[in-house]
C-alpha cells in the first residue's frame, strides 16, 4: 500500500481525488470558462501565452486546464493518485499528446522533487498547502519555485480560533467514519449552512431560496457547491493561518503582495497573489 493509501486507511487523510473524480461528471464549458476568468482576474492578465505555470496540488485539474487554454506551459502534480488521474483525464479530453502540459505524481513536502522542476513564471496552489499535514513547510517549499518577477498564487484557510478547532475535530470524525455516516455529516453541515443563509435572506427581505446563490457560486470559479462542501467537511489534514501571518511569511522571503481577497473573518480561504522581486530572497522554512 502506498503512503497515501495508508494515511487514508488510518483515517488521517481525506480522499480529495475521489471527490474530484465525481466533480468531473459536472464539468462543462461554462465551468471551464469561469475558471479561466478567475485566473485572469487574480493574476491581472489577459493571457498566459509564453509563460510557465505549475499547479501544486492540481486536484480536479480544472485550473491546469484553464492555464493551458490561456496559453501557458503547464506542469501539474498532486500527492493523491486519484487527483493525478483526474488531471490526466482532462489532459486526455482537451489536450491529448500535448507536450506543453505534463501531469505527474508529486508532493509539496518533497523538497528534492520540487527543486528538480526548476522555476516558473506562475506558481499556483489554491486551497492545497493547508492539507499537506505540514503547512508552513509546504508554504516555504514553493517559494523557491517562483522565478524572479514571477507570481505566486496561494489560498489558505482562515484562522477562526476556536471555530477552526471545532472544524478540525469534525474533519477527524468524518475521516474515521463509515460511508453512510460521512454522507450524513456532509448533509447535516449543508442543511445547517443553508438554513442560516435562508434566515439571513429573509431578514434582508430577499428571496429565501438558495438557487440564485448556487448559480453565483458556479460563476465564481467554475466549482461545484456540493463537491466543495464535501471537500470542506472531509478535508483533512487541515491547518489555518491569519492573513497577516501569510503576508509576513512571504515578505521575509522577498515577495511583494499584489492582490488579497479575504473571507472577512469567516470560514473559507484568504487568497493571495505575490510577486517575487529578487533572486536574493531567502528560501528558508519557517522556524517553529
VOBA-1610 file (N, C-alpha, C; in pm, whole numbers, padded with zeros to 5 digits, always signed):
BEGIN
Unk+00084-00119+00000Unk+00000+00000+00000Unk+00088+00125+00000Unk+00051+00225-00078Unk+00127+00350-00085Unk+00114+00427+00046Unk+00202+00523+00066Unk+00195+00608+00186Unk+00061+00681+00191Unk+00017+00730+00074Unk-00112+00799+00068Unk-00225+00704+00109Unk-00225+00583+00055Unk-00329+00486+00087Unk-00330+00450+00234Unk-00211+00440+00294Unk-00203+00406+00436Unk-00260+00518+00521Unk-00235+00642+00483Unk-00290+00756+00557Unk-00442+00758+00549Unk-00496+00728+00432Unk-00642+00721+00415Unk-00699+00609+00501Unk-00634+00493+00500Unk-00683+00377+00576Unk-00684+00405+00725Unk-00590+00484+00773Unk-00583+00518+00916Unk-00678+00632+00953Unk-00749+00687+00854Unk-00838+00799+00881Unk-00765+00931+00898Unk-00642+00938+00846Unk-00560+01058+00862Unk-00562+01147+00739Unk-00630+01103+00634Unk-00631+01183+00511Unk-00760+01159+00435Unk-00815+01268+00385Unk-00937+01265+00305Unk-00904+01225+00161Unk-00998+01155+00096Unk-00979+01117-00044Unk-01017+01235-00135Unk-00929+01335-00139Unk-00957+01452-00222Unk-00979+01413-00368Unk-00893+01326-00417Unk-00901+01288-00558Unk-01029+01217-00594Unk-01081+01134-00503Unk-01207+01064-00529Unk-01322+01166-00543Unk-01320+01268-00458Unk-01422+01373-00467Unk-01411+01447-00600Unk-01288+01475-00645Unk-01271+01548-00772Unk-01308+01461-00892Unk-01291+01330-00880Unk-01337+01242-00988Unk-01488+01254-01006Unk-01561+01265-00895Unk-01705+01286-00903Unk-01737+01422-00964Unk-01656+01522-00931Unk-01678+01657-00984Unk-01667+01660-01136Unk-01578+01579-01192Unk-01557+01583-01337Unk-01683+01552-01416Unk-01776+01478-01354Unk-01902+01448-01423Unk-01988+01573-01441Unk-01959+01679-01365Unk-02035+01804-01375Unk-01965+01908-01460Unk-01844+01877-01504Unk-01764+01976-01575Unk-01822+02006-01713Unk-01837+02135-01743Unk-01887+02175-01873Unk-01811+02299-01919Unk-01844+02347-02038Unk-01772+02461-02095Unk-01785+02587-02010Unk-01901+02602-01946Unk-01920+02722-01862Unk-01826+02720-01743Unk-01813+02605-01677Unk-01723+02596-01562Unk-01578+02623-01605Unk-01539+02571-01719Unk-01402+02592-01766Unk-01379+02741-01795Unk-01476+02804-01859Unk-01464+02947-01889Unk-01456+03029-01762Unk-01533+02992-01660Unk-01528+03065-01533Unk-01392+03049-01466Unk-01336+02929-01475Unk-01203+02907-01418Unk-01099+02994-01490Unk-01110+03005-01620Unk-01018+03091-01695Unk-01031+03236-01651Unk-01155+03284-01637Unk-01176+03422-01596Unk-01122+03446-01456Unk-01137+03347-01368Unk-01085+03359-01233Unk-00933+03376-01234Unk-00865+03294-01315Unk-00719+03307-01325Unk-00679+03443-01380Unk-00744+03487-01486Unk-00710+03615-01546Unk-00732+03730-01449Unk-00840+03720-01372Unk-00871+03826-01276Unk-00768+03833-01164Unk-00738+03719-01103Unk-00645+03719-00990Unk-00502+03752-01031Unk-00461+03705-01150Unk-00325+03731-01197Unk-00314+03861-01274Unk-00430+03924-01301Unk-00436+04051-01373Unk-00368+04040-01510Unk-00410+03938-01586Unk-00355+03915-01719Unk-00470+03887-01816Unk-00442+03902-01944Unk-00538+03866-02047Unk-00506+03732-02109Unk-00380+03690-02093Unk-00333+03563-02149Unk-00214+03515-02068Unk-00186+03386-02076Unk-00065+03330-02016Unk+00029+03278-02124Unk+00008+03322-02246Unk+00090+03281-02359Unk+00237+03307-02331Unk+00320+03203-02350Unk+00463+03216-02332Unk+00510+03205-02188Unk+00417+03181-02094Unk+00456+03174-01953Unk+00447+03029-01905Unk+00529+02998-01805Unk+00528+02864-01745Unk+00443+02868-01618Unk+00368+02760-01596Unk+00268+02755-01488Unk+00277+02620-01421Unk+00297+02618-01289Unk+00297+02492-01215Unk+00177+02491-01121Unk+00101+02383-01127Unk-00018+02366-01044Unk+00019+02270-00931Unk+00046+02327-00813Unk+00090+02250-00698Unk-00032+02193-00627Unk-00057+02065-00646Unk-00179+02003-00595Unk-00293+02028-00691Unk-00288+01966-00807Unk-00378+02002-00917Unk-00522+01959-00895Unk-00549+01866-00802Unk-00686+01829-00770Unk-00763+01778-00891Unk-00872+01846-00925Unk-00953+01805-01039Unk-00882+01828-01172Unk-00782+01917-01172Unk-00714+01952-01297Unk-00778+02069-01368Unk-00887+02124-01313Unk-00960+02231-01381Unk-00874+02353-01405Unk-00794+02393-01306Unk-00716+02515-01324Unk-00589+02491-01404Unk-00540+02369-01406Unk-00434+02335-01501Unk-00487+02349-01643Unk-00608+02297-01665Unk-00671+02308-01796Unk-00693+02453-01833Unk-00741+02534-01738Unk-00765+02676-01765Unk-00636+02746-01804Unk-00528+02717-01731Unk-00400+02780-01761Unk-00349+02738-01899Unk-00367+02611-01933Unk-00321+02564-02065Unk-00402+02631-02175Unk-00534+02644-02155Unk-00618+02710-02255Unk-00583+02858-02269Unk-00525+02915-02164Unk-00482+03055-02171Unk-00342+03068-02231Unk-00282+02955-02269Unk-00156+02960-02342Unk-00032+02923-02264Unk-00045+02889-02135Unk+00072+02859-02053Unk+00128+02720-02083Unk+00257+02703-02057Unk+00318+02570-02050Unk+00294+02520-01907Unk+00225+02409-01893Unk+00172+02368-01762Unk+00240+02242-01710Unk+00274+02246-01582Unk+00323+02128-01512Unk+00230+02106-01393Unk+00159+01993-01391Unk+00063+01962-01285Unk+00112+01844-01203Unk+00098+01854-01071Unk+00129+01737-00989Unk+00040+01738-00864Unk+00022+01618-00809Unk-00059+01603-00688Unk-00010+01480-00612Unk-00031+01483-00481Unk+00009+01373-00395Unk-00092+01259-00401Unk-00218+01291-00429Unk-00328+01195-00433Unk-00334+01130-00571Unk-00318+00997-00581Unk-00318+00932-00713Unk-00450+00951-00789Unk-00563+00959-00718Unk-00690+00982-00787Unk-00696+01123-00846Unk-00634+01220-00779Unk-00629+01356-00832Unk-00539+01361-00956Unk-00429+01288-00952Unk-00343+01279-01070Unk-00421+01222-01187Unk-00501+01119-01161Unk-00583+01058-01266Unk-00686+01157-01320Unk-00742+01241-01232Unk-00838+01343-01277Unk-00771+01439-01375Unk-00655+01489-01337Unk-00584+01585-01422Unk-00543+01520-01553Unk-00499+01395-01547Unk-00463+01324-01670Unk-00584+01308-01761Unk-00702+01286-01701Unk-00823+01270-01780Unk-00859+01400-01852Unk-00844+01513-01785Unk-00873+01641-01851Unk-00772+01668-01962Unk-00647+01634-01939Unk-00546+01649-02044Unk-00583+01561-02163Unk-00627+01437-02137Unk-00666+01347-02245Unk-00785+01402-02324Unk-00882+01459-02253Unk-01002+01511-02318Unk-00974+01633-02405Unk-00892+01725-02352Unk-00881+01856-02417Unk-00748+01882-02485Unk-00639+01818-02437Unk-00507+01839-02498Unk-00432+01706-02509Unk-00485+01611-02582Unk-00420+01480-02593Unk-00282+01491-02657Unk-00187+01419-02598Unk-00049+01414-02651Unk+00016+01551-02659Unk-00025+01641-02571Unk+00029+01778-02570Unk+00160+01782-02491Unk+00267+01820-02555Unk+00397+01825-02488Unk+00411+01947-02399Unk+00316+02040-02407Unk+00321+02160-02325Unk+00244+02146-02193Unk+00196+02025-02164Unk+00125+02001-02038Unk+00169+01866-01984Unk+00242+01869-01873Unk+00293+01748-01809Unk+00215+01725-01679Unk+00173+01602-01657Unk+00098+01563-01537Unk+00172+01449-01469Unk+00195+01461-01338Unk+00263+01354-01267Unk+00232+01358-01118Unk+00280+01256-01048Unk+00263+01248-00903Unk+00378+01320-00835Unk+00346+01392-00727Unk+00449+01463-00653Unk+00391+01525-00528Unk+00478+01563-00437Unk+00434+01619-00308Unk+00498+01755-00283Unk+00418+01847-00228Unk+00469+01979-00191Unk+00564+01973-00072Unk+00573+01857-00007Unk+00666+01841+00105Unk+00798+01777+00062Unk+00808+01740-00065Unk+00929+01675-00117Unk+01018+01782-00180Unk+01110+01835-00101Unk+01195+01946-00148Unk+01283+01905-00266Unk+01333+01783-00265Unk+01418+01737-00375Unk+01339+01733-00505Unk+01216+01683-00497Unk+01131+01678-00617Unk+01102+01818-00668Unk+01064+01908-00579Unk+01031+02044-00621Unk+01151+02113-00685Unk+01268+02093-00628Unk+01389+02154-00683Unk+01418+02103-00824Unk+01382+01977-00850Unk+01408+01918-00982Unk+01321+01981-01091Unk+01212+02046-01052Unk+01121+02105-01151Unk+01170+02239-01203Unk+01259+02304-01129Unk+01307+02436-01171Unk+01214+02547-01127Unk+01220+02660-01199Unk+01142+02778-01163Unk+01033+02805-01267Unk+00929+02876-01223Unk+00813+02901-01307Unk+00771+03047-01298Unk+00706+03092-01405Unk+00653+03229-01406Unk+00532+03241-01312Unk+00453+03134-01303Unk+00337+03133-01213Unk+00338+03003-01133Unk+00338+03017-01002Unk+00323+02902-00912Unk+00186+02915-00848Unk+00101+02817-00874Unk-00040+02823-00834Unk-00070+02709-00739Unk-00127+02742-00622Unk-00165+02638-00527Unk-00286+02688-00448Unk-00403+02661-00500Unk-00526+02713-00441Unk-00588+02609-00347Unk-00589+02640-00216Unk-00655+02553-00121Unk-00590+02418-00106Unk-00458+02413-00113Unk-00387+02284-00112Unk-00291+02271+00005Unk-00208+02371+00027Unk-00095+02357+00118Unk-00137+02339+00264Unk-00258+02384+00298Unk-00308+02361+00434Unk-00358+02217+00453Unk-00355+02138+00347Unk-00396+01997+00355Unk-00276+01901+00348Unk-00156+01950+00354Unk-00038+01864+00341Unk+00000+01793+00470Unk-00043+01847+00584Unk+00000+01796+00713Unk+00117+01873+00770Unk+00175+01964+00692Unk+00286+02050+00738Unk+00282+02179+00657Unk+00181+02261+00686Unk+00150+02377+00601Unk+00267+02475+00588Unk+00330+02513+00698Unk+00435+02615+00689Unk+00556+02564+00611Unk+00586+02438+00626Unk+00695+02380+00546Unk+00659+02383+00399Unk+00534+02347+00365Unk+00490+02348+00225Unk+00490+02490+00168Unk+00444+02587+00247Unk+00446+02727+00203Unk+00589+02771+00173Unk+00683+02729+00256Unk+00823+02763+00231Unk+00880+02690+00112Unk+00838+02566+00091Unk+00893+02486-00019Unk+00859+02541-00156Unk+00740+02603-00171Unk+00701+02651-00303Unk+00766+02785-00337Unk+00818+02855-00238Unk+00876+02987-00265Unk+00991+02983-00365Unk+01087+02890-00353Unk+01198+02887-00450Unk+01156+02851-00592Unk+01035+02801-00610Unk+00989+02764-00743Unk+00950+02885-00827Unk+00931+03000-00762Unk+00887+03121-00833Unk+01007+03191-00892Unk+01006+03214-01021Unk+01116+03283-01088Unk+01115+03430-01052Unk+01228+03499-01074Unk+01233+03643-01049Unk+01122+03712-01127Unk+01051+03799-01060Unk+00936+03872-01117Unk+00819+03779-01152Unk+00827+03655-01104Unk+00716+03563-01122Unk+00610+03584-01017Unk+00498+03514-01034Unk+00385+03530-00944Unk+00357+03400-00867Unk+00318+03418-00743Unk+00279+03307-00657Unk+00135+03331-00613Unk+00047+03235-00640Unk-00093+03246-00601Unk-00126+03132-00507Unk-00162+03167-00383Unk-00199+03066-00285Unk-00330+03107-00217Unk-00405+03007-00173Unk-00526+03029-00094Unk-00517+02939+00029Unk-00531+03001+00147Unk-00513+02930+00273Unk-00633+02955+00363Unk-00679+02849+00429Unk-00794+02862+00518Unk-00768+02965+00627Unk-00871+03044+00655Unk-00865+03149+00755Unk-00868+03092+00896Unk-00786+03149+00984Unk-00781+03108+01124Unk-00894+03176+01200Unk-00990+03096+01247Unk-01102+03147+01324Unk-01094+03108+01472Unk-00977+03072+01516Unk-00960+03038+01656Unk-01035+02912+01695Unk-01124+02925+01795Unk-01198+02811+01848Unk-01284+02746+01742Unk-01339+02826+01649Unk-01423+02771+01542Unk-01341+02677+01455Unk-01218+02716+01423Unk-01130+02630+01342Unk-01098+02500+01414Unk-01083+02507+01547Unk-01056+02384+01624Unk-01175+02289+01616Unk-01296+02345+01620Unk-01415+02259+01609Unk-01425+02197+01471Unk-01392+02273+01367Unk-01393+02218+01231Unk-01289+02105+01218Unk-01174+02124+01281Unk-01071+02020+01277Unk-01123+01891+01338Unk-01192+01902+01452Unk-01249+01783+01517Unk-01353+01716+01427Unk-01435+01797+01358Unk-01536+01741+01267Unk-01470+01666+01152Unk-01365+01723+01099Unk-01295+01659+00987Unk-01233+01526+01030Unk-01176+01522+01150Unk-01120+01397+01200Unk-01230+01292+01213Unk-01345+01334+01267Unk-01458+01243+01283Unk-01502+01189+01148Unk-01512+01277+01047Unk-01554+01235+00913Unk-01461+01127+00859Unk-01333+01146+00869Unk-01239+01054+00808Unk-01225+00921+00882Unk-01274+00915+01005Unk-01273+00790+01080Unk-01409+00721+01076Unk-01505+00781+01003Unk-01641+00727+00998Unk-01661+00637+00877Unk-01771+00559+00879Unk-01807+00475+00765Unk-01879+00560+00660Unk-01904+00501+00542Unk-01963+00575+00431Unk-02094+00645+00461Unk-02197+00575+00516Unk-02325+00641+00545Unk-02310+00756+00644Unk-02226+00737+00745Unk-02206+00843+00844Unk-02141+00965+00780Unk-02050+00942+00686Unk-01986+01053+00617Unk-02089+01135+00539Unk-02178+01064+00470Unk-02282+01133+00393Unk-02372+01216+00485Unk-02409+01158+00599Unk-02496+01230+00693Unk-02426+01352+00751Unk-02297+01342+00776Unk-02222+01458+00827Unk-02223+01571+00724Unk-02196+01538+00597Unk-02196+01640+00493Unk-02335+01700+00477Unk-02436+01613+00475Unk-02573+01661+00460Unk-02612+01751+00577Unk-02575+01713+00699Unk-02608+01793+00815Unk-02543+01931+00811Unk-02415+01934+00774Unk-02346+02063+00764Unk-02408+02149+00654Unk-02441+02085+00540Unk-02502+02160+00431Unk-02637+02218+00469Unk-02720+02139+00536Unk-02851+02188+00579Unk-02837+02300+00681Unk-02742+02287+00771Unk-02719+02393+00870Unk-02678+02523+00802Unk-02584+02514+00708Unk-02537+02634+00639Unk-02647+02697+00555Unk-02723+02613+00485Unk-02830+02666+00400Unk-02942+02727+00484Unk-02971+02669+00601Unk-03074+02724+00688Unk-03035+02863+00739Unk-02909+02876+00778Unk-02861+03008+00823Unk-02867+03110+00710Unk-02827+03067+00591Unk-02830+03158+00477Unk-02973+03197+00443Unk-03065+03103+00453Unk-03207+03130+00425Unk-03262+03234+00522Unk-03233+03217+00652Unk-03279+03313+00752Unk-03219+03452+00727Unk-03092+03454+00688Unk-03027+03581+00658Unk-03095+03654+00543Unk-03133+03577+00439Unk-03200+03639+00325Unk-03340+03689+00364Unk-03408+03614+00450Unk-03540+03657+00496Unk-03532+03787+00575Unk-03432+03797+00663Unk-03414+03918+00743Unk-03390+04039+00653Unk-03321+04015+00543Unk-03291+04125+00449Unk-03400+04142+00343Unk-03515+04072+00366Unk-03631+04082+00276Unk-03596+04041+00133Unk-03515+03934+00122Unk-03479+03881-00007Unk-03542+03744-00024Unk-03538+03693-00147Unk-03589+03559-00176Unk-03509+03458-00093Unk-03576+03380-00006Unk-03502+03289+00082Unk-03444+03167+00012Unk-03492+03135-00109Unk-03445+03016-00178Unk-03299+03033-00223Unk-03221+02923-00223Unk-03077+02933-00246Unk-03032+02931-00391Unk-03126+02913-00487Unk-03084+02882-00624Unk-03000+02993-00688Unk-03032+03117-00658Unk-02954+03228-00712Unk-02811+03225-00663Unk-02793+03196-00534Unk-02658+03190-00478Unk-02582+03069-00533Unk-02652+02958-00557Unk-02585+02843-00616Unk-02534+02874-00756Unk-02615+02947-00834Unk-02570+02986-00969Unk-02450+03079-00960Unk-02454+03172-00865Unk-02342+03265-00846Unk-02217+03190-00804Unk-02234+03086-00723Unk-02119+03007-00677Unk-02049+02943-00795Unk-02125+02887-00886Unk-02068+02825-01006Unk-01995+02928-01090Unk-02051+03050-01095Unk-01991+03153-01179Unk-01861+03209-01120Unk-01842+03191-00990Unk-01723+03248-00927Unk-01594+03189-00977Unk-01577+03056-00963Unk-01455+02989-01006Unk-01484+02866-01091Unk-01612+02843-01123Unk-01647+02725-01200Unk-01660+02600-01117Unk-01659+02615-00984Unk-01661+02497-00898Unk-01805+02456-00864Unk-01818+02342-00798Unk-01947+02285-00760Unk-01970+02305-00611Unk-02086+02359-00574Unk-02117+02382-00432Unk-02114+02251-00354Unk-02172+02144-00408Unk-02176+02018-00335Unk-02037+01958-00317Unk-01957+01955-00423Unk-01824+01894-00413Unk-01732+01977-00325Unk-01748+02108-00326Unk-01671+02191-00235Unk-01714+02167-00090Unk-01844+02141-00069Unk-01893+02112+00066Unk-01834+01982+00118Unk-01831+01878+00034Unk-01770+01751+00073Unk-01623+01772+00106Unk-01556+01850+00024Unk-01415+01881+00047Unk-01397+01955+00179Unk-01488+02047+00208Unk-01477+02128+00329Unk-01498+02042+00454Unk-01600+01957+00454Unk-01630+01874+00571Unk-01523+01767+00591Unk-01477+01707+00482Unk-01384+01595+00494Unk-01237+01632+00484Unk-01207+01751+00434Unk-01070+01786+00400Unk-00973+01783+00518Unk-00900+01677+00530Unk-00804+01660+00639Unk-00680+01590+00585Unk-00558+01626+00624Unk-00517+01723+00726Unk-00570+01864+00699Unk-00571+01946+00804Unk-00633+02077+00798Unk-00557+02173+00889Unk-00506+02282+00830Unk-00439+02387+00908Unk-00491+02522+00862Unk-00470+02623+00942Unk-00522+02756+00914Unk-00416+02862+00944Unk-00440+02983+00894Unk-00348+03095+00922Unk-00422+03226+00910Unk-00379+03324+00986Unk-00432+03459+00972Unk-00367+03525+00851Unk-00436+03617+00784Unk-00378+03682+00665Unk-00242+03745+00692Unk-00228+03811+00808Unk-00101+03879+00836Unk+00014+03781+00853Unk-00016+03658+00897Unk+00089+03558+00908Unk+00143+03520+00771Unk+00053+03501+00675Unk+00096+03467+00539Unk+00173+03585+00478Unk+00124+03706+00498Unk+00191+03825+00444Unk+00332+03836+00498Unk+00349+03824+00629Unk+00482+03835+00690Unk+00574+03723+00642Unk+00518+03603+00631Unk+00597+03486+00590Unk+00660+03508+00454Unk+00581+03555+00358Unk+00635+03572+00222Unk+00712+03703+00206Unk+00681+03804+00284Unk+00761+03926+00280Unk+00905+03898+00320Unk+00923+03811+00419Unk+01057+03773+00463Unk+01134+03697+00356Unk+01064+03643+00258Unk+01126+03565+00152Unk+01135+03640+00020Unk+01119+03772+00025Unk+01141+03855-00093Unk+01022+03871-00183Unk+00901+03852-00131Unk+00780+03864-00211Unk+00704+03992-00174Unk+00637+04047-00274Unk+00553+04165-00255Unk+00409+04128-00289Unk+00316+04169-00204Unk+00175+04137-00226Unk+00120+04218-00342Unk+00054+04149-00436Unk-00014+04215-00546Unk-00164+04227-00521Unk-00224+04115-00478Unk-00369+04113-00458Unk-00401+04029-00335Unk-00509+04070-00267Unk-00554+03996-00150Unk-00706+03998-00147Unk-00766+03879-00143Unk-00909+03863-00122Unk-00927+03789+00009Unk-00983+03851+00109Unk-01004+03784+00237Unk-01148+03736+00247Unk-01170+03643+00338Unk-01306+03595+00364Unk-01369+03673+00479Unk-01308+03786+00514Unk-01362+03881+00613Unk-01387+03816+00748Unk-01293+03736+00791Unk-01301+03677+00923Unk-01389+03555+00934Unk-01451+03513+00825Unk-01540+03398+00830Unk-01466+03272+00787Unk-01539+03161+00773Unk-01476+03038+00725Unk-01447+03053+00575Unk-01352+02976+00529Unk-01313+02984+00390Unk-01167+03022+00376Unk-01127+03050+00254Unk-00987+03077+00224Unk-00961+03226+00200Unk-00847+03271+00248Unk-00793+03400+00207Unk-00703+03375+00086Unk-00718+03457-00018Unk-00646+03436-00144Unk-00539+03544-00161Unk-00420+03501-00197Unk-00305+03591-00209Unk-00239+03574-00345Unk-00198+03685-00403Unk-00110+03683-00520Unk+00012+03767-00486Unk+00129+03705-00490Unk+00256+03771-00462Unk+00342+03776-00587Unk+00434+03872-00591Unk+00538+03876-00693Unk+00673+03863-00625Unk+00757+03777-00681Unk+00893+03762-00628Unk+00980+03871-00688Unk+01043+03950-00604Unk+01112+04069-00652Unk+01262+04051-00667Unk+01319+03948-00605Unk+01464+03938-00610Unk+01508+03794-00593Unk+01615+03757-00666Unk+01671+03622-00653Unk+01746+03606-00523Unk+01765+03714-00450Unk+01835+03705-00320Unk+01738+03676-00208Unk+01609+03652-00241Unk+01509+03624-00136Unk+01548+03498-00061Unk+01521+03499+00067Unk+01552+03383+00149Unk+01454+03272+00118Unk+01507+03150+00106Unk+01424+03034+00077Unk+01423+02937+00195Unk+01428+02993+00312Unk+01430+02909+00432Unk+01289+02878+00477Unk+01273+02768+00547Unk+01143+02731+00601Unk+01117+02810+00728Unk+00992+02825+00763Unk+00952+02898+00882Unk+00994+02819+01006Unk+01065+02886+01095Unk+01108+02819+01216Unk+00991+02800+01310Unk+00995+02691+01383Unk+00882+02662+01472Unk+00899+02733+01606
//
